[in-house]
Amino acid sequence: MAERIVDELVQRIKSVLSTITENYEIILVEDGGVDNSWQKIVENCEKDNRIKGIKLSRNFGQHHAITAGLDYCSGEWVVVMDCDLQDMPEEISKLYHEALKGFDIVFARRHQRVDSFLKKLTNILFYKVFTYLSGIKQDRTISNFGIFNKRVIQEINKIREPMRGFSQMARWVGFQKSYVDVTHGQRFEGKSTYSFAKLINLGLDIAIAYTDKPLRIVVNIGILVSCFSLFFVIYCFIAYFSGWLTVPGYASIIASIWLLSGLIILMLGVVGIYVGKIFEGVKNRPLYIIEKASNLNR
């Protein structure tokens, strides 16, 4: 969270929420930033005790920071949003009124993203890969922005696995869902820290957490290569006894060794990823560590 965003973010959120109710809280999570954003958060907390601040001891990642905020929220309805103001606070009213129709979850659907061409392209590629690996259709217009009933948040908070993806967890818990088209705003300041490589790593983590499809893909590749190898052996026998094969093929042996070695390493790598994630999970480390807090009551 950049320090220049804090005042603007708080002012706009308060302006919207005051039209709905005066009984609200705003929880700002500072995820190990290097600027003075925490000081700005504290200043706002001192001005209004409805604003609460959480400073994590280091950068644990966006979805762990969201978890920290959810663990300390107490409202009947909870809005989750990014701080860069691309998730526009003015759309909260639209989400809330849709939720009052009887929905437990209302996701904001960004029908027109305000991003660069490269950002849009990498986003499309990410969600196509993510959809394939997870086996679940992913909508690239939907992110974390949305409003959620208290009982939904309570169920999400029970999920303590280290591989976290908030919107995927919100879908997994079920309940009645709706979607509302919202305007995607301009980034207030700075650039997104999500590179294409980070997006792929996030997608892989979530895919591994929710499906064993990568393992199944590797098994299918292994079966395919085994079948190909069997047919190749049969061909070599026929060629040998028919007199077609007179000179042993050094190149084919080397190519076969490299192909099979590469496949073995690939398969071991995929299995290793799963084992590594299991190891990470059984250590049962905290999902985040709070260094400082302001106006925070459990």
RODO-2510 file (C-alpha; in nm, 4 decimals, decimal comma):
residues 298
     n   res          X          Y          Z
     1     m     0,0000     0,0000     0,0000
     2     a     0,1643     0,3241    -0,1137
     3     e     0,1519     0,6035     0,1440
     4     r    -0,0076     0,8572    -0,0924
     5     i    -0,3032     0,6263    -0,1503
     6     v    -0,4064     0,5881     0,2141
     7     d    -0,5806     0,9236     0,2705
     8     e    -0,7601     0,9107    -0,0644
     9     l    -0,8672     0,5498    -0,0093
    10     v    -1,0033     0,6125     0,3408
    11     q    -1,1852     0,9312     0,2426
    12     r    -1,3603     0,7662    -0,0515
    13     i    -1,4553     0,4548     0,1449
    14     k    -1,5967     0,6623     0,4325
    15     s    -1,7913     0,8777     0,1892
    16     v    -1,9602     0,5705     0,0413
    17     l    -2,0201     0,3824     0,3659
    18     s    -2,1771     0,6839     0,5361
    19     t    -2,4608     0,6671     0,2822
    20     i    -2,5320     0,3094     0,3933
    21     t    -2,4652     0,3151     0,7695
    22     e    -2,2542     0,4911     1,0291
    23     n    -2,1827     0,1591     1,1998
    24     y    -1,8864     0,0329     1,0007
    25     e    -1,5170    -0,0456     1,0328
    26     i    -1,2321    -0,0112     0,7843
    27     i    -0,9403    -0,2517     0,8226
    28     l    -0,6208    -0,1537     0,6438
    29     v    -0,3496    -0,4196     0,6177
    30     e     0,0069    -0,3061     0,5523
    31     d     0,1896    -0,6049     0,4053
    32     g     0,5504    -0,5280     0,4891
    33     g     0,5901    -0,2198     0,2720
    34     v     0,9062    -0,0088     0,2601
    35     d     0,7471     0,3382     0,2541
    36     n     0,5608     0,5395     0,5206
    37     s     0,2184     0,3918     0,4523
    38     w     0,1959     0,2499     0,8071
    39     q     0,2387     0,5994     0,9532
    40     k    -0,0431     0,7207     0,7296
    41     i    -0,2611     0,4336     0,8486
    42     v    -0,1886     0,5188     1,2135
    43     e    -0,2757     0,8851     1,1516
    44     n    -0,6135     0,7850     1,0105
    45     c    -0,6730     0,5439     1,2994
    46     e    -0,6080     0,8246     1,5495
    47     k    -0,8650     1,0449     1,3763
    48     d    -1,1379     0,7777     1,3650
    49     n    -1,1547     0,4676     1,5850
    50     r    -1,3630     0,2923     1,3194
    51     i    -1,0453     0,2655     1,1161
    52     k    -0,8172    -0,0206     1,2178
    53     g    -0,4640    -0,0912     1,1064
    54     i    -0,2608    -0,4095     1,0853
    55     k     0,1092    -0,4091     1,0012
    56     l     0,2592    -0,7449     0,9106
    57     s     0,6178    -0,8205     1,0099
    58     r     0,7169    -0,8778     0,6455
    59     n     0,5615    -0,9240     0,3036
    60     f     0,3540    -1,2419     0,3302
    61     g     0,1679    -1,1884     0,0025
    62     q    -0,1661    -1,0406    -0,0962
    63     h    -0,3854    -1,3351    -0,0039
    64     h    -0,2227    -1,3818     0,3353
    65     a    -0,2752    -1,0109     0,4014
    66     i    -0,6428    -1,0526     0,3114
    67     t    -0,6583    -1,3403     0,5613
    68     a    -0,5190    -1,1130     0,8324
    69     g    -0,7936    -0,8583     0,7677
    70     l    -1,0674    -1,1215     0,7622
    71     d    -0,9504    -1,2697     1,0926
    72     y    -1,0201    -0,9390     1,2663
    73     c    -1,3337    -0,8173     1,0903
    74     s    -1,6650    -0,8207     1,2777
    75     g    -1,9264    -0,6782     1,0431
    76     e    -2,2410    -0,8483     0,9184
    77     w    -2,1222    -0,7726     0,5651
    78     v    -1,7575    -0,7660     0,4621
    79     v    -1,6131    -0,5984     0,1534
    80     v    -1,2738    -0,7172     0,0281
    81     m    -1,0879    -0,4882    -0,2087
    82     d    -0,7399    -0,3894    -0,3232
    83     c    -0,5946    -0,0578    -0,2139
    84     d    -0,4800     0,0726    -0,5538
    85     l    -0,8256     0,2246    -0,6214
    86     q    -0,8757     0,0195    -0,9354
    87     d    -1,1381    -0,1443    -0,7174
    88     m    -1,3471     0,1707    -0,6863
    89     p    -1,5065     0,2333    -0,3420
    90     e    -1,8023     0,3994    -0,5145
    91     e    -1,9115     0,0543    -0,6392
    92     i    -1,9622    -0,0783    -0,2844
    93     s    -2,3209     0,0508    -0,2731
    94     k    -2,4027    -0,1421    -0,5892
    95     l    -2,2615    -0,4620    -0,4392
    96     y    -2,4457    -0,4116    -0,1098
    97     h    -2,7850    -0,3535    -0,2693
    98     e    -2,7405    -0,6658    -0,4817
    99     a    -2,6549    -0,8651    -0,1672
   100     l    -2,9768    -0,7473    -0,0012
   101     k    -3,1707    -0,9393    -0,2669
   102     g    -3,0791    -1,2576    -0,0819
   103     f    -2,7245    -1,3366    -0,1922
   104     d    -2,4443    -1,4321     0,0468
   105     i    -2,1662    -1,3463    -0,1988
   106     v    -2,1639    -1,0752    -0,4638
   107     f    -1,8548    -1,0608    -0,6836
   108     a    -1,7591    -0,7467    -0,8726
   109     r    -1,7188    -0,8214    -1,2418
   110     r    -1,4857    -0,5812    -1,4223
   111     h    -1,6435    -0,5712    -1,7670
   112     q    -1,3732    -0,3407    -1,9027
   113     r    -1,0266    -0,3496    -1,7495
   114     v    -0,8207    -0,0305    -1,7446
   115     d    -0,4818    -0,1886    -1,8076
   116     s    -0,2066    -0,1812    -2,0674
   117     f    -0,2226    -0,4162    -2,3643
   118     l     0,0615    -0,6273    -2,2201
   119     k    -0,1133    -0,6520    -1,8833
   120     k    -0,4376    -0,7605    -2,0505
   121     l    -0,2531    -1,0164    -2,2630
   122     t    -0,0688    -1,1714    -1,9685
   123     n    -0,3950    -1,1736    -1,7736
   124     i    -0,5708    -1,3668    -2,0524
   125     l    -0,2837    -1,6168    -2,0795
   126     f    -0,2750    -1,6633    -1,7026
   127     y    -0,6440    -1,7448    -1,6745
   128     k    -0,6323    -1,9843    -1,9707
   129     v    -0,3433    -2,1758    -1,8106
   130     f    -0,5106    -2,1559    -1,4701
   131     t    -0,8421    -2,2870    -1,6071
   132     y    -0,6653    -2,5773    -1,7761
   133     l    -0,4596    -2,6752    -1,4717
   134     s    -0,7402    -2,6400    -1,2184
   135     g    -1,0068    -2,8014    -1,4332
   136     i    -1,2445    -2,5220    -1,3249
   137     k    -1,3469    -2,2378    -1,5542
   138     q    -1,1958    -1,9171    -1,4235
   139     d    -1,3424    -1,5777    -1,5092
   140     r    -1,0637    -1,3258    -1,5633
   141     t    -1,3063    -1,0361    -1,5024
   142     i    -1,3523    -1,1437    -1,1391
   143     s    -1,0884    -1,0918    -0,8716
   144     n    -1,1066    -1,0373    -0,4936
   145     f    -1,3396    -0,7372    -0,4999
   146     g    -1,6811    -0,8275    -0,3637
   147     i    -1,9129    -0,8273    -0,0645
   148     f    -1,9551    -1,1303     0,1590
   149     n    -2,1943    -1,2247     0,4369
   150     k    -2,0473    -1,2830     0,7822
   151     r    -2,1172    -1,6579     0,7735
   152     v    -1,9240    -1,6862     0,4447
   153     i    -1,6230    -1,5164     0,6038
   154     q    -1,6477    -1,7457     0,9077
   155     e    -1,6252    -2,0515     0,6823
   156     i    -1,3379    -1,9033     0,4792
   157     n    -1,1499    -1,8316     0,8028
   158     k    -1,1600    -2,2016     0,8861
   159     i    -0,9413    -2,2703     0,5823
   160     r    -0,5859    -2,2378     0,7128
   161     e    -0,3866    -2,4002     0,4348
   162     p    -0,0746    -2,2048     0,3316
   163     m    -0,1596    -2,1998    -0,0420
   164     r    -0,4225    -1,9276    -0,0519
   165     g    -0,6404    -1,7706    -0,3175
   166     f    -0,9250    -1,5658    -0,1723
   167     s    -1,1683    -1,5680    -0,4649
   168     q    -1,1159    -1,9435    -0,5140
   169     m    -1,1839    -2,0083    -0,1441
   170     a    -1,4961    -1,7909    -0,1632
   171     r    -1,6240    -2,0011    -0,4527
   172     w    -1,5309    -2,3266    -0,2807
   173     v    -1,7351    -2,2632     0,0357
   174     g    -2,0531    -2,2395    -0,1713
   175     f    -2,3526    -2,0251    -0,0663
   176     q    -2,5708    -1,8124    -0,2930
   177     k    -2,3671    -1,6024    -0,5362
   178     s    -2,4340    -1,3140    -0,7697
   179     y    -2,2233    -1,0972    -0,9993
   180     v    -2,2426    -0,7246    -1,0616
   181     d    -2,0690    -0,5333    -1,3400
   182     v    -1,8499    -0,2558    -1,2010
   183     t    -1,6201     0,0086    -1,3413
   184     h    -1,2509    -0,0738    -1,3256
   185     g    -1,0694     0,2427    -1,2199
   186     q    -0,7287     0,3796    -1,3047
   187     r    -0,4435     0,2844    -1,0731
   188     f    -0,3948     0,5774    -0,8349
   189     e    -0,0175     0,5454    -0,8174
   190     g     0,2665     0,3080    -0,9021
   191     k     0,2645    -0,0202    -1,0907
   192     s     0,1303    -0,3631    -1,0126
   193     t     0,3775    -0,5937    -0,8381
   194     y     0,2181    -0,8941    -1,0084
   195     s     0,4492    -0,9927    -1,2909
   196     f     0,3517    -1,2701    -1,5323
   197     a     0,5885    -1,5068    -1,3484
   198     k     0,4221    -1,4269    -1,0144
   199     l     0,0786    -1,4826    -1,1665
   200     i     0,1856    -1,8232    -1,3006
   201     n     0,3306    -1,9196    -0,9616
   202     l     0,0091    -1,8114    -0,7906
   203     g    -0,2022    -2,0044    -1,0400
   204     l     0,0148    -2,3146    -0,9980
   205     d    -0,0114    -2,2950    -0,6194
   206     i    -0,3900    -2,2652    -0,6312
   207     a    -0,4207    -2,5384    -0,8944
   208     i    -0,2138    -2,7729    -0,6775
   209     a    -0,4247    -2,6821    -0,3732
   210     y    -0,7532    -2,7622    -0,5460
   211     t    -0,6796    -3,0394    -0,7969
   212     d    -0,4432    -3,3233    -0,8860
   213     k    -0,4706    -3,2497    -1,2573
   214     p    -0,0975    -3,1721    -1,3041
   215     l    -0,0213    -3,5223    -1,1747
   216     r    -0,2787    -3,6695    -1,4110
   217     i    -0,1244    -3,4807    -1,7033
   218     v     0,2167    -3,6268    -1,6186
   219     v     0,0688    -3,9775    -1,5931
   220     n    -0,0930    -3,9364    -1,9356
   221     i     0,2378    -3,8187    -2,0835
   222     g     0,4099    -4,1214    -1,9331
   223     i     0,1501    -4,3574    -2,0810
   224     l     0,1783    -4,1886    -2,4207
   225     v     0,5576    -4,2161    -2,4235
   226     s     0,5407    -4,5793    -2,3106
   227     c     0,3011    -4,6631    -2,5948
   228     f     0,5229    -4,4825    -2,8436
   229     s     0,8278    -4,6687    -2,7126
   230     l     0,6494    -5,0045    -2,7423
   231     f     0,5519    -4,9362    -3,1030
   232     f     0,9076    -4,8246    -3,1760
   233     v     1,0496    -5,1487    -3,0309
   234     i     0,8088    -5,3555    -3,2420
   235     y     0,9106    -5,1563    -3,5498
   236     c     1,2815    -5,2156    -3,4729
   237     f     1,2245    -5,5946    -3,4457
   238     i     1,0347    -5,6041    -3,7748
   239     a     1,2974    -5,3878    -3,9455
   240     y     1,5799    -5,6058    -3,8121
   241     f     1,4353    -5,9398    -3,9223
   242     s     1,3241    -5,7947    -4,2557
   243     g     1,6749    -5,6754    -4,3289
   244     w     1,5813    -5,3082    -4,3389
   245     l     1,7954    -5,2276    -4,0385
   246     t     2,1622    -5,2983    -4,1074
   247     v     2,3464    -5,0245    -3,9147
   248     p     2,2692    -4,9586    -3,5434
   249     g     2,1474    -4,6037    -3,4925
   250     y     2,3659    -4,4084    -3,2519
   251     a     2,1585    -4,0924    -3,2964
   252     s     1,8293    -4,2667    -3,2172
   253     i     1,9747    -4,4119    -2,8964
   254     i     2,0984    -4,0735    -2,7780
   255     a     1,7667    -3,9079    -2,8704
   256     s     1,5729    -4,1769    -2,6825
   257     i     1,7906    -4,1400    -2,3738
   258     w     1,7476    -3,7619    -2,3701
   259     l     1,3712    -3,7864    -2,4282
   260     l     1,3111    -4,0422    -2,1558
   261     s     1,5478    -3,8697    -1,9115
   262     g     1,3679    -3,5408    -1,9667
   263     l     1,0299    -3,7022    -1,9069
   264     i     1,1514    -3,8723    -1,5893
   265     i     1,2868    -3,5433    -1,4557
   266     l     0,9590    -3,3705    -1,5468
   267     m     0,7528    -3,6337    -1,3656
   268     l     0,9772    -3,6251    -1,0596
   269     g     0,9540    -3,2464    -1,0622
   270     v     0,5733    -3,2434    -1,0596
   271     v     0,5607    -3,5030    -0,7826
   272     g     0,8266    -3,3034    -0,5970
   273     i     0,6125    -2,9889    -0,6138
   274     y     0,3227    -3,1707    -0,4496
   275     v     0,5509    -3,3206    -0,1842
   276     g     0,7015    -2,9769    -0,1210
   277     k     0,3590    -2,8206    -0,0721
   278     i     0,2632    -3,1030     0,1650
   279     f     0,5845    -3,0370     0,3609
   280     e     0,5011    -2,6682     0,3720
   281     g     0,1538    -2,7439     0,5031
   282     v     0,2457    -2,9951     0,7756
   283     k     0,4889    -2,7485     0,9342
   284     n     0,1765    -2,5594     1,0420
   285     r     0,3459    -2,2209     1,0528
   286     p     0,1301    -1,9098     1,1048
   287     l    -0,0137    -1,7637     0,7868
   288     y     0,1065    -1,4174     0,8898
   289     i     0,2718    -1,2371     1,1806
   290     i     0,1427    -0,9032     1,3077
   291     e     0,4188    -0,6614     1,4019
   292     k     0,1983    -0,3653     1,4974
   293     a    -0,1707    -0,2873     1,5213
   294     s    -0,3884     0,0189     1,5730
   295     n    -0,7463     0,0234     1,7108
   296     l    -0,7467    -0,3545     1,6794
   297     n    -0,9614    -0,5643     1,9107
   298     r    -1,0060    -0,9391     1,8654
***
